[in-house]
Amino acid sequence: GEFNFPTALTLANGRLHVVDAMNFRVQTLSPDGQFLSSFGRQGNTTGTLSRPKGIAADSDGNLYIVDALFETVQIFSPSGQLLYYFGAGGIQPGQFQLPSGISIDNRNVIYIADSLNRRVQVFHYRRLDP
């Protein structure tokens, strides 16, 4: 329930998810602000966080976290399990340089602010059936 440089937030399934950037985690709060859970830790491997900048949720409640240092988007389940990631450093489509924000609309279209490339990249959510 305490933060060190909260940078972004999103609502999903009646819960508020806040990027707690300098604690390298995401905290989940109830609608009245009560702490419910958190996930994430500092690291330099997939599934960890280094410079988390943005967060958004798809219609299934999965959380997308933009990491500016990794130049990726990592997708986590609501409980914090890494599901998938995409992106790499560069200037080509699907690559990022200092991604800094993310938004997902009600049609599950994903918009990522790719700061140093001076563009917004657009992706489409695809549900993977088991």
Disulfide bonds with the S-S distance in Angstrom:
none
